[in-house]
Amino acid sequence: MRKRLLALLLLVPILVISIISCEGDALAGLSDLMGKMGNNALIKSGLVKVDTSHGERIGEALSGLKDLDEDGYKAVVQDIKEDITKALSSPEKKEALKEKMQEEVDKDDIPQKVKDLLDGLKEEGDGEDDFDFEIETQGDLIAAILVAELFEKVEEFTGDGEDGFDWEEMTDEEREEAMGLISEALEVLEIIETISPTNAVGINELLKAFDVSSMRTSRGDGEGLTDELEAIIGMLIDSIGTTDEGKINGKNLNSMITNYGLMRKTYEKLAPKLKGSNQELEVNDALNYLLSVFFTEANKLFKSNNLSFADFIDTYLGPDDNYDDFEDALSGAGELMNILSDGESTVYKTFHDILAAVPGSDWIESFIEDLFK
């Protein structure tokens, strides 16, 4: 039972790490994007003062968005993006911004257009009727605002709501606008990854926790992999954080689920439009998408059985190791495998569209296909 639970919880990270471990040149970039920052001790001690004005301005702007007309709203959103870009220009300002973004947000400040977007996203894709978007922090709200603006622009451009862009039929002006939308989507994804708790997942640390070659040659129920799996799950839990009582940090977990959900929806909106664009992606885009699927689908699995992802992790952390309450939920774990291997699923199509935009990724597709044989 325990191995089965570990296999469910770690299915996507195992796939991801197996893939990434072969891409040695990508690790340096991944470390910069997703590794934990460990050099801010002087900042936290107060010995070094950091300019926090960007975060303060963003917080003030968020509280007044709902009362603005359309032109004012768009102008303020653009100001927020510019403040974020400036704050990300230095490690110290970025850390200060990330800390500010974890402050709670007044739910009354959520603009109606954002609420409408989130309600609509819950019903898109492969029947994700239990998709969660809980806006609790300033970072959550910014991510939702940026995704809402992006999707609105895409819908205005496509008109008929088609998934892809017809690049061959576009005029030069339309092609330029379409490339601008793709660039904006990648910028939104980078911002979400940077200011949300998803940034805490350290890929290099996970790679050091186990022998990847043993993962590739093993099949069956996971015999012999317990130590490696235990190490990985421990690191994933560390990335979420725990309370003084040893419970999972529910606020951080909810924020990770929300932000990974928004990243997932953005990739699913972006990926079909890449065909014919010559826009290249990186291996970490495939990584982020798979992680977003893992977090959102695992949360959905437990929620559909009136349970919670947090309770499952707390059970793992607890002394009793009693998973009886989760037996029914885990009986549906195969659905995650199905959407990853079903050629008609949104997840399958999105993942392979992303891989098609990653130079030299043919071997990754072959590896994934072999894994599901």
WOVENKA-V231272 format. One record per residue. N is the residue number from 1. RES is the residue in three letters. PHI is phi as a letter, one per 40 degrees, with the letter a starting at -180 (999 if undefined). PSI is psi in degrees with one decimal (999 if undefined). OMEGA is omega as a letter, one per 40 degrees, with the letter a starting at -180 (NA if undefined). Layout:
n=[N/N]
res=[RES/RES]
phi=[PHI/PHI]
psi=[PSI/PSI]
omega=[OMEGA/OMEGA]
//
This chain:
n=[1/2/3/4/5/6/7/8/9/10/11/12/13/14/15/16/17/18/19/20/21/22/23/24/25/26/27/28/29/30/31/32/33/34/35/36/37/38/39/40/41/42/43/44/45/46/47/48/49/50/51/52/53/54/55/56/57/58/59/60/61/62/63/64/65/66/67/68/69/70/71/72/73/74/75/76/77/78/79/80/81/82/83/84/85/86/87/88/89/90/91/92/93/94/95/96/97/98/99/100/101/102/103/104/105/106/107/108/109/110/111/112/113/114/115/116/117/118/119/120/121/122/123/124/125/126/127/128/129/130/131/132/133/134/135/136/137/138/139/140/141/142/143/144/145/146/147/148/149/150/151/152/153/154/155/156/157/158/159/160/161/162/163/164/165/166/167/168/169/170/171/172/173/174/175/176/177/178/179/180/181/182/183/184/185/186/187/188/189/190/191/192/193/194/195/196/197/198/199/200/201/202/203/204/205/206/207/208/209/210/211/212/213/214/215/216/217/218/219/220/221/222/223/224/225/226/227/228/229/230/231/232/233/234/235/236/237/238/239/240/241/242/243/244/245/246/247/248/249/250/251/252/253/254/255/256/257/258/259/260/261/262/263/264/265/266/267/268/269/270/271/272/273/274/275/276/277/278/279/280/281/282/283/284/285/286/287/288/289/290/291/292/293/294/295/296/297/298/299/300/301/302/303/304/305/306/307/308/309/310/311/312/313/314/315/316/317/318/319/320/321/322/323/324/325/326/327/328/329/330/331/332/333/334/335/336/337/338/339/340/341/342/343/344/345/346/347/348/349/350/351/352/353/354/355/356/357/358/359/360/361/362/363/364/365/366/367/368/369/370/371/372/373]
res=[MET/ARG/LYS/ARG/LEU/LEU/ALA/LEU/LEU/LEU/LEU/VAL/PRO/ILE/LEU/VAL/ILE/SER/ILE/ILE/SER/CYS/GLU/GLY/ASP/ALA/LEU/ALA/GLY/LEU/SER/ASP/LEU/MET/GLY/LYS/MET/GLY/ASN/ASN/ALA/LEU/ILE/LYS/SER/GLY/LEU/VAL/LYS/VAL/ASP/THR/SER/HIS/GLY/GLU/ARG/ILE/GLY/GLU/ALA/LEU/SER/GLY/LEU/LYS/ASP/LEU/ASP/GLU/ASP/GLY/TYR/LYS/ALA/VAL/VAL/GLN/ASP/ILE/LYS/GLU/ASP/ILE/THR/LYS/ALA/LEU/SER/SER/PRO/GLU/LYS/LYS/GLU/ALA/LEU/LYS/GLU/LYS/MET/GLN/GLU/GLU/VAL/ASP/LYS/ASP/ASP/ILE/PRO/GLN/LYS/VAL/LYS/ASP/LEU/LEU/ASP/GLY/LEU/LYS/GLU/GLU/GLY/ASP/GLY/GLU/ASP/ASP/PHE/ASP/PHE/GLU/ILE/GLU/THR/GLN/GLY/ASP/LEU/ILE/ALA/ALA/ILE/LEU/VAL/ALA/GLU/LEU/PHE/GLU/LYS/VAL/GLU/GLU/PHE/THR/GLY/ASP/GLY/GLU/ASP/GLY/PHE/ASP/TRP/GLU/GLU/MET/THR/ASP/GLU/GLU/ARG/GLU/GLU/ALA/MET/GLY/LEU/ILE/SER/GLU/ALA/LEU/GLU/VAL/LEU/GLU/ILE/ILE/GLU/THR/ILE/SER/PRO/THR/ASN/ALA/VAL/GLY/ILE/ASN/GLU/LEU/LEU/LYS/ALA/PHE/ASP/VAL/SER/SER/MET/ARG/THR/SER/ARG/GLY/ASP/GLY/GLU/GLY/LEU/THR/ASP/GLU/LEU/GLU/ALA/ILE/ILE/GLY/MET/LEU/ILE/ASP/SER/ILE/GLY/THR/THR/ASP/GLU/GLY/LYS/ILE/ASN/GLY/LYS/ASN/LEU/ASN/SER/MET/ILE/THR/ASN/TYR/GLY/LEU/MET/ARG/LYS/THR/TYR/GLU/LYS/LEU/ALA/PRO/LYS/LEU/LYS/GLY/SER/ASN/GLN/GLU/LEU/GLU/VAL/ASN/ASP/ALA/LEU/ASN/TYR/LEU/LEU/SER/VAL/PHE/PHE/THR/GLU/ALA/ASN/LYS/LEU/PHE/LYS/SER/ASN/ASN/LEU/SER/PHE/ALA/ASP/PHE/ILE/ASP/THR/TYR/LEU/GLY/PRO/ASP/ASP/ASN/TYR/ASP/ASP/PHE/GLU/ASP/ALA/LEU/SER/GLY/ALA/GLY/GLU/LEU/MET/ASN/ILE/LEU/SER/ASP/GLY/GLU/SER/THR/VAL/TYR/LYS/THR/PHE/HIS/ASP/ILE/LEU/ALA/ALA/VAL/PRO/GLY/SER/ASP/TRP/ILE/GLU/SER/PHE/ILE/GLU/ASP/LEU/PHE/LYS]
phi=[999/c/c/c/c/c/c/c/c/b/d/c/d/c/d/c/c/c/c/c/c/c/b/d/c/c/c/c/c/c/c/c/c/b/c/c/c/b/b/b/c/c/c/c/c/g/c/b/c/b/c/b/c/c/c/c/c/c/c/c/c/c/c/b/c/c/c/c/c/c/c/c/c/c/c/c/c/c/c/c/c/c/c/c/d/c/c/c/c/b/d/c/c/c/c/c/c/d/c/c/c/c/c/c/b/c/c/c/c/c/c/c/c/c/d/c/c/c/c/c/c/c/b/c/g/c/g/c/c/b/c/b/b/c/c/b/b/c/c/d/c/c/d/c/c/c/c/c/c/c/c/c/c/c/c/c/c/c/g/c/g/c/c/b/b/c/c/c/c/c/c/d/c/c/c/c/c/c/c/c/c/c/c/c/c/c/c/c/c/c/c/d/c/c/c/b/c/c/c/c/c/c/c/d/c/c/c/c/c/a/c/c/c/c/c/c/c/c/b/g/c/g/d/g/b/d/c/c/c/c/c/c/c/c/c/c/c/c/c/c/g/b/c/c/c/g/c/c/c/c/c/c/c/c/c/c/c/c/c/c/c/c/c/c/c/c/c/c/c/c/d/c/c/c/c/g/c/g/c/c/b/b/d/c/c/c/c/c/c/c/c/c/c/d/c/c/c/c/c/c/d/c/c/c/b/f/b/b/d/c/c/c/c/c/c/c/c/c/c/c/f/b/b/d/c/b/d/c/c/c/c/c/c/c/c/c/c/c/c/c/b/c/c/c/c/d/c/d/c/c/d/c/c/c/c/c/c/c/d/g/c/d/c/c/c/c/c/c/c/c/c/c/c]
psi=[-42.4/-42.6/-36.8/-41.9/-43.6/-40.1/-41.0/-51.1/-30.6/7.2/-56.7/-45.2/-36.0/-46.7/-46.8/-49.5/-36.4/-41.0/-50.5/-32.5/-24.9/-14.3/66.0/-37.4/-20.0/-14.5/-35.8/-44.2/-39.4/-38.2/-41.9/-40.7/-38.9/-6.5/159.6/142.9/127.9/14.4/28.8/25.6/-40.6/-35.3/-47.3/-30.8/-14.6/0.1/-26.2/124.7/134.8/141.5/112.0/13.6/-32.2/-47.5/-38.4/-42.7/-39.0/-43.6/-42.8/-39.2/-38.9/-37.4/-19.0/1.1/-41.0/-19.0/1.6/154.1/177.3/-45.3/-43.3/-38.9/-49.8/-36.5/-42.5/-38.9/-40.0/-38.9/-40.4/-44.7/-40.1/-39.1/-39.4/-45.2/-42.5/-40.0/-29.7/-1.2/-16.2/144.9/-39.0/-45.8/-35.9/-43.2/-39.6/-39.8/-44.9/-40.1/-41.7/-37.0/-15.0/-1.0/147.1/151.0/146.5/118.7/-21.8/-15.0/-3.0/118.8/149.3/-37.2/-29.4/-42.5/-42.2/-41.5/-48.5/-39.5/-39.8/-38.1/-27.8/-22.5/3.9/168.8/-143.7/57.3/36.8/65.3/-14.1/24.4/134.7/131.1/89.3/108.5/103.7/-27.6/166.8/-37.4/-40.9/-45.3/-42.2/-44.1/-45.5/-39.7/-46.1/-39.9/-40.5/-44.3/-41.9/-48.1/-36.2/-42.2/-40.9/-43.3/-36.8/-35.3/-44.1/-32.8/-62.2/1.3/15.9/149.3/-44.8/173.7/138.1/83.5/-34.7/-27.8/-3.0/147.9/168.8/-39.7/-42.5/-38.1/-40.6/-41.4/-40.0/-42.6/-33.8/-37.7/-39.7/-43.0/-40.7/-38.5/-43.1/-35.3/-42.8/-43.6/-41.6/-40.7/-46.3/-45.2/-35.7/-41.4/-3.2/168.6/-12.6/-22.3/-16.0/-8.5/108.2/108.1/-44.7/-40.4/-39.3/-40.5/-35.7/-11.9/-16.1/166.0/105.3/-34.9/-32.1/-30.6/-36.3/-32.2/-4.9/144.9/-173.2/-142.0/8.5/19.0/136.0/-2.8/4.4/-45.5/-44.7/-43.3/-41.0/-40.0/-42.7/-46.0/-34.8/-40.2/-37.4/-40.5/-40.3/-36.4/-28.5/-41.3/153.1/161.3/174.1/-23.9/2.0/12.1/156.9/145.2/98.8/-36.3/-46.0/-39.9/-46.0/-39.5/-39.5/-42.5/-44.0/-48.4/-37.6/-34.5/-43.2/-37.4/-42.4/-47.9/-35.0/-44.2/-38.7/-26.1/-37.0/-45.5/-46.3/-21.2/-5.3/-26.1/120.2/0.0/-20.2/11.3/127.3/142.3/179.5/165.8/-33.6/-17.6/-41.3/-39.4/-51.0/-38.9/-44.7/-40.0/-37.4/-37.2/-44.1/-52.6/-43.1/-38.9/-38.0/-41.8/-43.0/-40.1/-47.1/-41.2/-37.3/-15.6/23.1/35.4/-179.1/148.5/-40.8/-42.6/-38.1/-46.3/-39.6/-35.4/-40.3/-40.2/-23.3/169.9/-19.7/-27.3/41.8/110.5/17.6/-38.2/-17.2/2.0/-47.6/-40.6/-41.9/-16.4/-19.1/10.9/-24.9/-20.2/-34.0/-41.8/-38.1/-45.4/-21.6/-24.7/-14.3/115.6/-14.1/-4.8/152.1/-39.9/-48.4/-49.7/-42.7/-46.8/-43.7/-29.0/-38.3/-47.3/-36.5/-23.6/-2.3/116.8/135.2/30.1/8.3/-39.5/-29.8/-44.1/-41.2/-40.1/-44.5/-45.4/-40.1/-34.6/-31.6/3.8/999]
omega=[a/i/i/i/i/i/i/a/a/a/a/i/i/i/a/a/i/i/a/a/i/a/a/a/a/a/a/i/i/i/i/a/a/a/i/i/a/a/a/a/a/i/a/a/a/a/i/i/a/i/a/a/a/i/i/i/i/i/i/a/a/a/a/a/a/a/a/i/a/a/i/i/a/i/a/i/i/i/i/i/i/i/i/i/i/a/a/a/i/a/a/i/i/i/i/i/a/i/i/a/i/i/a/i/i/a/i/a/a/a/a/a/i/i/a/i/a/i/a/a/a/a/a/i/a/i/a/a/i/a/a/i/a/a/a/a/i/i/i/a/i/i/a/i/a/i/i/i/i/a/i/i/i/a/i/a/a/i/a/i/i/a/a/i/i/a/a/a/a/i/i/i/i/i/i/i/i/i/i/i/i/i/i/i/i/i/i/i/i/i/a/a/a/a/a/i/i/a/a/a/a/a/a/a/i/a/a/a/a/i/a/a/i/i/a/a/a/i/i/a/i/i/i/a/a/a/a/a/i/a/a/a/i/a/i/i/i/a/i/i/i/i/i/a/i/i/i/i/a/a/i/i/i/i/i/i/i/a/i/i/i/i/i/a/i/i/a/i/a/a/a/a/a/a/i/a/a/i/i/i/a/a/a/i/i/i/a/a/i/i/i/i/a/a/a/a/i/i/i/a/a/a/a/i/i/i/i/i/a/i/i/a/i/i/i/a/a/a/a/i/a/a/a/a/a/a/a/a/a/i/i/a/a/a/i/i/a/a/i/a/a/a/a/a/i/a/a/a/a/a/a/i/i/a/a/i/i/a/i/a/a/a/i/i/i/i/a/i/i/a/a/i/NA]
//
